[in-house]
Amino acid sequence: MRVADAGAKEHDPVQRAHQHIGKGRAVAAGVSAARRDIAIGVAARFSYNSGISACEKGEQWQQALSLLGELGQTAAGPDLISYSAAISACEKSGQWHRALVLLGQIWHANIEPNIVIYGASISACEKGGQWQQALSLLDELGRIKLSANIITFSAAISACEKCSQWRHALSLFNWIQKAGLQPNLISYNAAISACEKSEQWQQALVLLSQLRQAKLSPNIISCNAAMSACEKGGQWQQAVSLLGELTRLSLQPDVISCNAAISACGKDGWWRQALTLLGELRLLQYIPDVISYGAAISACEKSGQWQQALDLYRELPQAKVNANVICLTAAISACEEGGQWQQAVSLLREIERGIACETL
């Protein structure tokens, strides 16, 4: 147990932080009295910076800010490295407001921030879903004569994507090229995802095509986002075509890929294609989830295939999938449309017994 406890302390970022500070104080103690104040300041700052960086790596933002506060009480005070590590610690934990407060403190301390500081601040806003703040910081770069890089652009695009601001995302994407930068896979994926969330399937496909033309290799995130965009836009043929293209790209479809294609078929009532895709999901050794089944049952319901819909619904317990409202409603509707009122009533009684749908 003692060995385990020692190992845990060794990997504890807070423990490492205090170790760094202790070493710094020891160094300062051995310096001549004439240079003592300077040495203490330099050693303290170096030690505190190491401690803040250790907390940042361990995602301990509270401890990082605590050490930054302690450093502010010393003669040396924080420098750009201190603030950079603290903002990065906040960014990793999505503490966007605290990151912006620190950015303000940097200016107040007459320290000139660099692109790394702004990149971390924009990323913090992205993780916090603050797209307007992210764009404001990006715009601020021009006023302070700092050039945005692909990291800051990608973070701002991701912030817009998370809030379904596809027009802003595409505008930023175009701005990358105007700035003489080459979009990378992250920026392409963020822009495609923004289109997907806003049901802009045509724009998503254009971006996917541009990605290939830029001699970048799409990954499963790129393709899944484009497929989901097609699914939301009711373009089942495009979605199925993209699913087939994954093999040519040496990418293996996952549950998200298949669900997007099944849902696309389901919306247009292509039940045979939906059931085929559900079977392919099993062949890929993935376990269909409630979304997979819900989309397939809906496809059968829209095509008047009540027996198929009911069979899929009855399969849920064996597949260890808990039915949701979509599955149950689609199965009942299929039975109703097929004139199977007894089956519909039976399903309704399952609701009353509380064994069919946990989320109703």
ABEGO torsion letter per residue (X at the ends): XAAAAAAAAAABAAAAAAAAAAAAAAAAAABBAAAAAAAAAAAAAAAAAAAAAAAAAAGBAAAAAAAAAAAAABAAEBBAAAAAAAAAAAAAAGBAAAAAAAAAAAAAAGBBBBAAAAAAAAAAAAAAGBAAAAAAAAAAAAAAGBBBBAAAAAAAAAAAAAAGBAAAAAAAAAAAAAAGBBBBAAAAAAAAAAAAAAGBAAAAAAAAAAAAAAGBBBBAAAAAAAAAAAAAAGBAAAAAAAAAAAAAAGBBBBAAAAAAAAAAAAAAGBAAAAAAAAAAAAAAGBBBBAAAAAAAAAAAAAAGBAAAAAAAAAAAAAAGBBBBAAAAAAAAAAAAAAGBAAAAAAAAAAAAAGAABAAX
